[in-house]
Amino acid sequence: MKPLRLRGHHLLCVHGFRGMGYSTSFVEKMWEVVTKIRDEEQDFPIQVVAALDDACMACPHHGETTCQADPNSNKHVTSMDQKVIRHLGIEENGVYLKSELVRLTAQKVRPDDLDYLCAKCSWLPYGVCKEGIANVRAGNVAQKEAE
């Protein structure tokens, strides 16, 4: 099975995604990715990148190899990717099972960490990302208590 390519910062976005996006095609693609990641019955490989990923290919701002929303956007999103990758203690371009990435996110990322990890992200002020991370953490705690 070919791994899903996902940006480091998209590992966090998927938990709070509520259907906002850059275009209809991007929103549809993100829902596809989000649905797979939120499905507890599915486990599959994800290659974590600091570059355009499978979701980006549906975004109207993607160029050949970089985000072109504005002159600083590629540097900004790549920086977020790298911060998340470091925070999770994983390797750029590494391939991990979805379950492992969700577990690491639940263990290592607190909602307030997004103030640093996702600084200056246009979606952060909506609060849905922090809410999503809180939900992942709560699910992880509930799962441990059930074991």
C-alpha positions as CSV (number, residue, x, y, z in Angstrom):
1,M,0.0,0.0,0.0
2,K,1.4,3.4,-1.0
3,P,1.7,5.7,2.0
4,L,-0.5,8.8,2.3
5,R,1.8,11.8,2.0
6,L,1.0,14.3,4.8
7,R,2.7,17.5,5.8
8,G,3.9,17.6,9.4
9,H,1.4,20.4,10.4
10,H,-1.5,18.6,8.6
11,L,-1.0,15.8,11.3
12,L,-2.5,18.3,13.7
13,C,-5.0,20.0,11.3
14,V,-6.9,16.8,10.7
15,H,-8.1,16.5,14.3
16,G,-9.8,19.9,14.2
17,F,-10.8,20.1,10.6
18,R,-14.5,21.3,10.3
19,G,-14.7,21.9,6.5
20,M,-13.0,25.3,6.2
21,G,-10.5,25.6,3.4
22,Y,-9.0,27.3,0.4
23,S,-11.4,25.9,-2.2
24,T,-14.1,23.3,-2.7
25,S,-11.6,20.8,-4.1
26,F,-9.3,21.3,-1.1
27,V,-12.1,20.9,1.4
28,E,-13.2,17.7,-0.4
29,K,-9.7,16.3,-0.3
30,M,-9.2,17.2,3.3
31,W,-12.5,15.5,4.2
32,E,-11.2,12.4,2.5
33,V,-7.9,12.5,4.4
34,V,-9.7,13.4,7.7
35,T,-12.2,10.6,7.4
36,K,-9.5,8.0,7.0
37,I,-7.5,9.3,9.9
38,R,-10.5,9.5,12.2
39,D,-11.7,6.0,11.3
40,E,-10.4,3.9,14.2
41,E,-10.9,0.7,12.1
42,Q,-8.3,1.8,9.5
43,D,-4.6,1.8,10.0
44,F,-2.3,2.6,7.1
45,P,1.1,4.1,6.4
46,I,1.7,7.8,6.3
47,Q,4.8,9.5,5.0
48,V,5.4,12.7,7.0
49,V,6.8,15.4,4.8
50,A,7.8,19.1,5.1
51,A,6.6,19.7,1.5
52,L,3.5,19.6,-0.6
53,D,1.4,16.6,0.3
54,D,-1.6,14.7,-1.0
55,A,-4.0,17.4,0.4
56,C,-2.0,20.2,-1.0
57,M,-2.5,18.9,-4.6
58,A,-6.1,19.9,-4.3
59,C,-5.3,23.4,-3.1
60,P,-5.4,26.3,-5.6
61,H,-2.2,27.7,-4.1
62,H,0.1,24.8,-4.9
63,G,2.9,25.3,-7.4
64,E,5.0,22.7,-8.9
65,T,6.9,22.0,-5.7
66,T,6.0,24.7,-3.2
67,C,3.0,26.6,-1.7
68,Q,2.5,29.8,-3.6
69,A,-0.3,31.4,-1.6
70,D,2.0,34.4,-1.1
71,P,5.7,35.1,-1.2
72,N,6.3,33.9,2.4
73,S,3.8,31.0,2.5
74,N,6.1,28.2,1.6
75,K,8.6,29.2,4.2
76,H,5.8,29.6,6.8
77,V,4.1,26.2,6.2
78,T,7.5,24.3,5.9
79,S,8.5,25.9,9.2
80,M,5.2,24.6,10.8
81,D,5.9,21.2,9.3
82,Q,9.4,21.0,10.8
83,K,8.3,22.2,14.2
84,V,5.6,19.5,14.4
85,I,8.0,16.8,13.2
86,R,10.5,17.8,15.9
87,H,7.8,18.1,18.6
88,L,6.6,14.6,17.8
89,G,10.1,13.2,17.7
90,I,9.8,11.7,14.3
91,E,11.8,12.0,11.1
92,E,11.0,14.1,8.0
93,N,10.1,11.7,5.1
94,G,9.7,8.9,7.6
95,V,6.8,6.4,7.2
96,Y,4.7,5.7,10.2
97,L,1.4,3.9,10.9
98,K,-1.5,6.2,11.3
99,S,-2.2,4.7,14.8
100,E,1.3,5.6,15.9
101,L,1.1,9.2,14.7
102,V,-2.3,9.7,16.4
103,R,-0.9,8.2,19.6
104,L,2.2,10.4,19.5
105,T,0.0,13.5,18.9
106,A,-2.3,12.6,21.9
107,Q,0.7,12.1,24.1
108,K,3.0,14.9,23.1
109,V,0.8,17.8,21.8
110,R,-1.3,20.0,24.1
111,P,-3.8,22.4,22.8
112,D,-1.7,25.4,23.9
113,D,1.4,24.0,22.1
114,L,-0.4,25.1,18.9
115,D,0.4,28.7,19.8
116,Y,4.0,27.9,19.0
117,L,3.7,25.0,16.5
118,C,1.1,26.8,14.4
119,A,2.1,30.4,15.1
120,K,0.6,32.8,12.5
121,C,-1.6,30.2,10.9
122,S,-4.8,31.8,9.6
123,W,-6.9,28.9,10.9
124,L,-5.6,29.0,14.5
125,P,-7.9,31.9,15.7
126,Y,-11.0,29.8,15.0
127,G,-10.1,27.5,17.9
128,V,-11.1,24.3,16.1
129,C,-7.5,22.9,16.0
130,K,-7.0,23.3,19.7
131,E,-10.4,21.7,20.3
132,G,-9.4,18.8,18.0
133,I,-6.2,18.2,19.9
134,A,-8.0,18.3,23.2
135,N,-10.4,15.6,21.8
136,V,-7.5,13.4,20.7
137,R,-5.9,13.7,24.1
138,A,-9.2,12.9,25.8
139,G,-9.7,9.9,23.6
140,N,-6.2,8.7,24.4
141,V,-6.7,9.0,28.1
142,A,-10.1,7.2,27.9
143,Q,-8.5,4.4,25.9
144,K,-5.7,3.9,28.4
145,E,-8.2,3.8,31.3
146,A,-10.3,1.2,29.5
147,E,-7.2,-1.1,29.1
